[in-house]
Amino acid sequence: MNYNPNMPMPGMNVGGNGWMGIYNLQSPVQNFANPNNNGQQKINVVFRTTKSMRTNITIDYGKTVSELIQIYFKRVGKPELFLRPLDICFIFNANKINFNEQKPVEQFFFGVYNPFITVNDTKDLIGA
């Protein structure tokens, strides 16, 4: 049997232009479009605590990162923690997120499909 590295492997058809079809370098934002919402675009963000608790939040384009953080605190049942930015730290792409970040989510996470935010709960206030 002759091995040819240019021949596709059986069962490995990913569509498009071979393996390059999985990379969409032309317009990364189009990955965020959700056609089932009457044209309203959303982004899915996963929050992950240092104790491995995961919380998934889907948020509309146009909402700010600050609003996203407020939604997260409400979802975990601790809305009062928004007023304690020294006790909890949100990290995305190796950078700390300011609780009052006013950038829209589609700009803040531009080009990232399903972004992960690490939640560093230094005083175990969330409890998970």
Secondary structure, 3 states (H helix, E strand, C coil): CCCCCCCCCCCCCCCCCHHHHHCCCCCHHHHHCCHHHCCCCEEEEEEEECCCCEEEEEEECCCEHHHHHHHHHHHCCCHHHHHCCCCEEEEECCEECCCCCCCEHHHHCCCCCCCEEEEEECCCCCCC
